[in-house]
Amino acid sequence: MKSEFIRFGLGKFGNLTAILEIVGAIGLLVGLFHNSILLISSGGLALLMFLGVGVRLKIKDGLLASSPALFYCGLNLYIFIESIKIFLD
């Protein structure tokens, strides 16, 4: 992963990104019991993956290389939208 972040020109953000992904994953698990945490975690991870897709587009990676970030962005966005519905009920 370090070499990928260096290739993206974001070498100094590699550790921060890893920590945010781990905290977000833990938040998704805890969010199974507390919807407000699910809302924050899924929204944060969706934003993180959206930025990942943006970086992939900026460095002109192909669709295949961008597809994991795009998939996880969509998945977390779906969880975020569904948790908003539950939160508002």
Order of alpha helices (4+ residues) and beta strands (2+ residues): alpha-alpha-alpha-alpha
